[in-house]
């Protein structure tokens, strides 16, 4: 079930709940209709006494943690992405999802078991309309029956509001806990404790205030779950997703597109539900039909790509505000025939260029933690080496940038090593390991070890790391050279398919956003933190060996280091007294 989206991952009715009255019992039927599944659930549920703890949540001190029933039968009933969602015990977790993949359906199962456990907790569900509230408690009630957990009938109650009484739905359990489905007013969460479930968050009127009220749940061990499809790029839910990816919000993020769900067996489960024989051809045909039905909205509704999320990733004003004058951009372009010259000539030319151009810049480096990024190119594209130094205030400052065009592989390696060998306190490096770049990335890894990461740039990498790079611009945590070409490369970053990357277009000078990718890789490398301990051990103090003590013969002659006899000491004392 996914709020207004339907009751579960196996229901093919695409009508919206908001367009029809609540359908009491339909969700129960969606579970009960599969007698084999229900028997498996009951069989496992009978093995666990009601009121046991669920996972690692709500356990009593000194009490053994008992795995939850939902984890025990997950492989039989739930799909892998639903299992991953339930198994994540983060205080706050967020799901951006396709329609009709059953995240809320799985959440209702976890809520039922939590409320049924003596050491569990209440669940407060907020959908954006009344039908969603009713359907969630119906689903939770159906799960409770299948788990043989004692729960009363669904009640319709009035919840006091600052302006009027609001209708809500409640299930009470023998454990003393309850599941209550409310409207989406932020004040409804004030003073509550337990689990807060905000469903279809992108469609709530005031999600920021709702989240602010929900965060109080975590102060005393409560949980917050935010679930939604997208509703536009400028929506507060999409901003929340970007903040999580940028590292501004310490929440757990799950992403489930329709294709992810199909890869985890969604269509297999649909075939089981409707009594249809599975085949890969039938799955492809079903997918094509679903995408055709959604038309232009398919990317947002099924692939988690918010609409209107296209255009420049970074504005010129924002980029220029982080540029600093006086930072050199060192460029070396060689002729095509340079690669045919003897090796001694090529090595000598590269060494001479490094000594004349790089060494003055390297000598000016401060003794700060350093890292670097590299975007590889050979003929069409540039190779860009981008070092960063982390200032005491954590700003990533660029000391210089190197751009190479048509430089052979071995000379690129020579120049890279010339730079990195001289970077003080190296903590990390990230190199483009696609295609021909894999050679240079591999040799750098062999030379510098775990501090260097070979990055296969992909949609997933861009989706996870480019929001952090943009956040560094917005927060003033990165400094770039004031250079028109560097500006143009960063302006080449565009949002397509829901993530920022460089398009296939090249500008009139043949540039392809290479400097922007190198800078993003350098920023990524600044968080690798594989630095070897930077200390010089103190020299060990050599112990002075004392000679072994030799037992003195009491009847033998006195030794030189013996104390004077008592009689002699007494005589000396009398002499000093007389004087």
URLINDA-V124558 format. One record per residue. N is the residue number from 1. RES is the residue in one small letter. PHI is phi in radians with two decimals (* if undefined). Layout:
N|RES|PHI ; N|RES|PHI
This chain:
1|x|* ; 2|x|-2.41 ; 3|x|1.03 ; 4|x|-1.24 ; 5|x|-1.42 ; 6|x|2.40 ; 7|x|-1.66 ; 8|x|-3.08 ; 9|x|-1.23 ; 10|x|-1.91 ; 11|x|-1.65 ; 12|x|-1.67 ; 13|x|-1.42 ; 14|x|-1.61 ; 15|x|-1.17 ; 16|x|-1.43 ; 17|x|-1.12 ; 18|x|-1.15 ; 19|x|-1.76 ; 20|x|-2.61 ; 21|x|-1.22 ; 22|x|-1.04 ; 23|x|-1.92 ; 24|x|-1.03 ; 25|x|1.59 ; 26|x|-1.12 ; 27|x|-1.22 ; 28|x|-1.02 ; 29|x|-1.15 ; 30|x|-1.14 ; 31|x|-1.54 ; 32|x|-1.17 ; 33|x|-1.11 ; 34|x|-1.69 ; 35|x|-1.09 ; 36|x|-1.14 ; 37|x|-1.11 ; 38|x|-1.07 ; 39|x|-1.09 ; 40|x|-1.12 ; 41|x|-1.10 ; 42|x|-1.10 ; 43|x|-1.11 ; 44|x|-1.27 ; 45|x|-1.15 ; 46|x|-1.12 ; 47|x|-1.35 ; 48|x|-2.00 ; 49|x|-1.11 ; 50|x|-1.10 ; 51|x|1.67 ; 52|x|-1.33 ; 53|x|-1.22 ; 54|x|-1.96 ; 55|x|1.01 ; 56|x|-1.87 ; 57|x|-1.78 ; 58|x|1.23 ; 59|x|-1.31 ; 60|x|-1.53 ; 61|x|-1.00 ; 62|x|1.36 ; 63|x|-1.67 ; 64|x|-1.19 ; 65|x|-1.38 ; 66|x|-1.77 ; 67|x|-1.01 ; 68|x|-1.26 ; 69|x|-1.05 ; 70|x|-1.09 ; 71|x|-1.33 ; 72|x|-1.15 ; 73|x|-1.79 ; 74|x|-1.03 ; 75|x|-1.16 ; 76|x|-1.53 ; 77|x|-1.91 ; 78|x|-1.78 ; 79|x|-1.49 ; 80|x|-0.96 ; 81|x|-1.20 ; 82|x|-1.23 ; 83|x|-1.11 ; 84|x|-1.08 ; 85|x|-1.12 ; 86|x|-1.19 ; 87|x|-1.23 ; 88|x|-1.35 ; 89|x|-1.68 ; 90|x|-1.02 ; 91|x|-1.04 ; 92|x|-2.26 ; 93|x|-2.31 ; 94|x|-2.24 ; 95|x|-2.10 ; 96|x|-1.74 ; 97|x|-2.49 ; 98|x|-1.30 ; 99|x|-1.18 ; 100|x|1.11 ; 101|x|-1.92 ; 102|x|1.48 ; 103|x|-1.21 ; 104|x|-1.16 ; 105|x|-1.03 ; 106|x|-1.21 ; 107|x|-1.09 ; 108|x|-1.12 ; 109|x|-1.12 ; 110|x|-1.13 ; 111|x|-1.11 ; 112|x|-1.11 ; 113|x|-1.20 ; 114|x|-1.13 ; 115|x|-1.20 ; 116|x|-1.35 ; 117|x|-1.40 ; 118|x|-1.03 ; 119|x|-1.65 ; 120|x|-1.45 ; 121|x|-2.75 ; 122|x|-1.21 ; 123|x|-2.13 ; 124|x|-2.02 ; 125|x|-1.76 ; 126|x|-2.22 ; 127|x|-1.78 ; 128|x|-1.58 ; 129|x|-2.58 ; 130|x|-1.21 ; 131|x|-1.07 ; 132|x|-1.10 ; 133|x|-1.08 ; 134|x|-1.10 ; 135|x|-1.20 ; 136|x|-1.12 ; 137|x|-1.22 ; 138|x|-1.11 ; 139|x|-1.12 ; 140|x|-1.08 ; 141|x|-1.13 ; 142|x|-1.14 ; 143|x|-1.07 ; 144|x|-1.04 ; 145|x|-1.15 ; 146|x|-1.19 ; 147|x|-1.49 ; 148|x|1.01 ; 149|x|-1.68 ; 150|x|-1.23 ; 151|x|-2.48 ; 152|x|-1.39 ; 153|x|-1.15 ; 154|x|-1.15 ; 155|x|-1.94 ; 156|x|-1.81 ; 157|x|-2.17 ; 158|x|-1.81 ; 159|x|-1.87 ; 160|x|-1.16 ; 161|x|-2.17 ; 162|x|-1.12 ; 163|x|-2.01 ; 164|x|-2.82 ; 165|x|-1.35 ; 166|x|-1.96 ; 167|x|-1.43 ; 168|x|-2.47 ; 169|x|-2.10 ; 170|x|-2.46 ; 171|x|-2.13 ; 172|x|-1.89 ; 173|x|-1.93 ; 174|x|-1.07 ; 175|x|-1.19 ; 176|x|1.72 ; 177|x|-1.56 ; 178|x|-2.60 ; 179|x|-2.03 ; 180|x|-2.17 ; 181|x|-1.85 ; 182|x|-2.07 ; 183|x|-1.41 ; 184|x|-1.61 ; 185|x|-1.24 ; 186|x|-0.99 ; 187|x|-1.13 ; 188|x|-1.16 ; 189|x|-1.62 ; 190|x|-1.14 ; 191|x|1.38 ; 192|x|-1.67 ; 193|x|-2.57 ; 194|x|2.23 ; 195|x|-1.91 ; 196|x|-1.87 ; 197|x|-2.04 ; 198|x|-1.84 ; 199|x|-1.73 ; 200|x|0.84 ; 201|x|-1.04 ; 202|x|-1.13 ; 203|x|-1.83 ; 204|x|-1.38 ; 205|x|-1.20 ; 206|x|-2.42 ; 207|x|-1.09 ; 208|x|-0.99 ; 209|x|-1.22 ; 210|x|-1.13 ; 211|x|-1.16 ; 212|x|-1.06 ; 213|x|-1.21 ; 214|x|-1.26 ; 215|x|-1.08 ; 216|x|-1.12 ; 217|x|-1.02 ; 218|x|-1.31 ; 219|x|-1.14 ; 220|x|-2.04 ; 221|x|1.53 ; 222|x|-1.35 ; 223|x|-2.28 ; 224|x|-2.25 ; 225|x|-2.16 ; 226|x|-2.06 ; 227|x|-2.29 ; 228|x|-3.00 ; 229|x|-1.47 ; 230|x|-1.47 ; 231|x|-2.49 ; 232|x|1.78 ; 233|x|-1.24 ; 234|x|-1.58 ; 235|x|-1.30 ; 236|x|-1.07 ; 237|x|-1.16 ; 238|x|-1.15 ; 239|x|-1.11 ; 240|x|-1.09 ; 241|x|-1.04 ; 242|x|-1.13 ; 243|x|-1.13 ; 244|x|-1.14 ; 245|x|-1.16 ; 246|x|-1.39 ; 247|x|1.47 ; 248|x|-1.39 ; 249|x|-2.08 ; 250|x|-1.45 ; 251|x|-1.90 ; 252|x|-1.50 ; 253|x|-2.09 ; 254|x|-2.06 ; 255|x|-2.29 ; 256|x|-2.31 ; 257|x|-1.49 ; 258|x|-1.09 ; 259|x|-1.15 ; 260|x|-1.05 ; 261|x|-1.12 ; 262|x|-1.12 ; 263|x|-1.11 ; 264|x|-1.59 ; 265|x|1.81 ; 266|x|-1.03 ; 267|x|-1.21 ; 268|x|-1.00 ; 269|x|-1.18 ; 270|x|-1.08 ; 271|x|-1.09 ; 272|x|-1.06 ; 273|x|-1.18 ; 274|x|-1.70 ; 275|x|1.26 ; 276|x|-1.95 ; 277|x|-1.32 ; 278|x|-1.44 ; 279|x|-2.65 ; 280|x|-1.12 ; 281|x|-1.16 ; 282|x|-1.13 ; 283|x|-1.14 ; 284|x|-1.11 ; 285|x|-1.16 ; 286|x|-1.11 ; 287|x|-1.08 ; 288|x|-1.06 ; 289|x|-1.15 ; 290|x|-1.09 ; 291|x|-1.13 ; 292|x|-1.14 ; 293|x|-1.13 ; 294|x|-1.41 ; 295|x|1.01 ; 296|x|-1.17 ; 297|x|-1.54 ; 298|x|-1.08 ; 299|x|-1.05 ; 300|x|-1.32 ; 301|x|-1.34 ; 302|x|-2.03 ; 303|x|-2.02 ; 304|x|1.08 ; 305|x|-1.91 ; 306|x|-1.08 ; 307|x|-1.18 ; 308|x|1.09 ; 309|x|-1.62 ; 310|x|-2.46 ; 311|x|2.17 ; 312|x|-1.12 ; 313|x|-1.38 ; 314|x|-2.18 ; 315|x|-1.35 ; 316|x|-1.04 ; 317|x|-1.09 ; 318|x|-1.17 ; 319|x|-1.13 ; 320|x|-1.11 ; 321|x|-1.18 ; 322|x|-1.84 ; 323|x|-1.63 ; 324|x|-2.19 ; 325|x|-1.29 ; 326|x|1.52 ; 327|x|-1.60 ; 328|x|-1.29 ; 329|x|-1.99 ; 330|x|-1.68 ; 331|x|-2.04 ; 332|x|-2.35 ; 333|x|-2.11 ; 334|x|-2.03 ; 335|x|-1.35 ; 336|x|-1.02 ; 337|x|-1.30 ; 338|x|-1.04 ; 339|x|-1.16 ; 340|x|-1.55 ; 341|x|-1.23 ; 342|x|-1.01 ; 343|x|-1.08 ; 344|x|-1.05 ; 345|x|-1.14 ; 346|x|-1.12 ; 347|x|-1.10 ; 348|x|-1.14 ; 349|x|-1.13 ; 350|x|-1.16 ; 351|x|-1.13 ; 352|x|-1.11 ; 353|x|-1.12 ; 354|x|-1.11 ; 355|x|-1.15 ; 356|x|-1.38 ; 357|x|-1.89 ; 358|x|-1.44 ; 359|x|-1.02 ; 360|x|-1.06 ; 361|x|-1.22 ; 362|x|-1.20 ; 363|x|-1.17 ; 364|x|-1.51 ; 365|x|-1.16 ; 366|x|-1.43 ; 367|x|-1.42 ; 368|x|-2.12 ; 369|x|-1.04 ; 370|x|-2.21 ; 371|x|-2.63 ; 372|x|-2.71 ; 373|x|-2.28 ; 374|x|-2.51 ; 375|x|-1.98 ; 376|x|-1.59 ; 377|x|-2.68 ; 378|x|-2.23 ; 379|x|-1.90 ; 380|x|-1.27 ; 381|x|-1.72 ; 382|x|-1.49 ; 383|x|-1.70 ; 384|x|-2.18 ; 385|x|-1.85 ; 386|x|-2.23 ; 387|x|-1.44 ; 388|x|-2.35 ; 389|x|-2.11 ; 390|x|-1.59 ; 391|x|-1.26 ; 392|x|-0.97 ; 393|x|-1.56 ; 394|x|1.28 ; 395|x|-1.23 ; 396|x|-1.54 ; 397|x|-1.75 ; 398|x|-1.57 ; 399|x|-1.41 ; 400|x|-2.97 ; 401|x|-2.34 ; 402|x|-2.02 ; 403|x|-2.14 ; 404|x|-2.13 ; 405|x|-2.22 ; 406|x|1.09 ; 407|x|-1.42 ; 408|x|-1.05 ; 409|x|-0.97 ; 410|x|-1.15 ; 411|x|-1.31 ; 412|x|-1.08 ; 413|x|-1.08 ; 414|x|-1.06 ; 415|x|-1.24 ; 416|x|-1.04 ; 417|x|-1.17 ; 418|x|-1.03 ; 419|x|-1.32 ; 420|x|-1.18 ; 421|x|-1.04 ; 422|x|-1.86 ; 423|x|-1.34 ; 424|x|-1.25 ; 425|x|0.90 ; 426|x|-1.13 ; 427|x|-1.93 ; 428|x|3.13 ; 429|x|-2.58 ; 430|x|-2.31 ; 431|x|-2.09 ; 432|x|-1.16 ; 433|x|-1.85 ; 434|x|-1.43 ; 435|x|0.93 ; 436|x|-1.16 ; 437|x|-1.17 ; 438|x|-1.14 ; 439|x|-1.08 ; 440|x|-1.17 ; 441|x|-1.11 ; 442|x|-1.22 ; 443|x|-1.16 ; 444|x|-1.16 ; 445|x|-1.11 ; 446|x|-1.14 ; 447|x|-1.44 ; 448|x|-1.96 ; 449|x|1.27 ; 450|x|-1.17 ; 451|x|-1.21 ; 452|x|-1.84 ; 453|x|-2.01 ; 454|x|-1.58 ; 455|x|-1.74 ; 456|x|-1.60 ; 457|x|-1.10 ; 458|x|-2.57 ; 459|x|-1.02 ; 460|x|-1.11 ; 461|x|-1.12 ; 462|x|-1.06 ; 463|x|-1.08 ; 464|x|-1.48 ; 465|x|-1.92 ; 466|x|-1.17 ; 467|x|-1.03 ; 468|x|-1.16 ; 469|x|-1.15 ; 470|x|-1.12 ; 471|x|-1.05 ; 472|x|-1.13 ; 473|x|-1.16 ; 474|x|-1.14 ; 475|x|-1.65 ; 476|x|1.22 ; 477|x|-1.83 ; 478|x|-2.54 ; 479|x|-2.23 ; 480|x|-2.08 ; 481|x|-1.20 ; 482|x|-1.44 ; 483|x|-2.58 ; 484|x|-1.13 ; 485|x|-1.19 ; 486|x|-1.10 ; 487|x|-1.05 ; 488|x|-1.08 ; 489|x|-1.12 ; 490|x|-1.23 ; 491|x|-1.23 ; 492|x|-1.29 ; 493|x|-1.23 ; 494|x|-2.23 ; 495|x|-1.63 ; 496|x|-2.36 ; 497|x|1.04 ; 498|x|1.57 ; 499|x|-2.52 ; 500|x|-1.61 ; 501|x|-2.80 ; 502|x|-1.59 ; 503|x|-1.24 ; 504|x|-1.33 ; 505|x|-1.26 ; 506|x|-2.03 ; 507|x|-1.41 ; 508|x|-1.13 ; 509|x|-1.59 ; 510|x|1.43 ; 511|x|-1.40 ; 512|x|-2.39 ; 513|x|1.20 ; 514|x|-1.09 ; 515|x|-1.14 ; 516|x|-1.13 ; 517|x|-1.18 ; 518|x|-1.07 ; 519|x|-1.15 ; 520|x|-1.12 ; 521|x|-1.17 ; 522|x|-1.12 ; 523|x|-1.12 ; 524|x|-1.06 ; 525|x|-1.15 ; 526|x|-1.17 ; 527|x|-1.92 ; 528|x|-1.20 ; 529|x|0.97 ; 530|x|-1.88 ; 531|x|-1.17 ; 532|x|-1.29 ; 533|x|-0.97 ; 534|x|-1.73 ; 535|x|-2.64 ; 536|x|-1.92 ; 537|x|-1.15 ; 538|x|-1.20 ; 539|x|-1.08 ; 540|x|-1.24 ; 541|x|-1.35 ; 542|x|-1.39 ; 543|x|-1.22 ; 544|x|-1.44 ; 545|x|-1.45 ; 546|x|-1.47 ; 547|x|-1.13 ; 548|x|-1.07 ; 549|x|-1.29 ; 550|x|-1.77 ; 551|x|-1.09 ; 552|x|-1.51 ; 553|x|-1.31 ; 554|x|-1.10 ; 555|x|-1.81 ; 556|x|-1.58 ; 557|x|-1.22 ; 558|x|-1.21 ; 559|x|-1.59 ; 560|x|-1.19 ; 561|x|-1.59 ; 562|x|-1.28 ; 563|x|-1.20 ; 564|x|-1.09 ; 565|x|-1.06 ; 566|x|-1.06 ; 567|x|-1.09 ; 568|x|-1.14 ; 569|x|-1.12 ; 570|x|-1.14 ; 571|x|-1.09 ; 572|x|-1.10 ; 573|x|-1.08 ; 574|x|-1.16 ; 575|x|-1.13 ; 576|x|-1.14 ; 577|x|-1.16 ; 578|x|-1.15 ; 579|x|-1.24
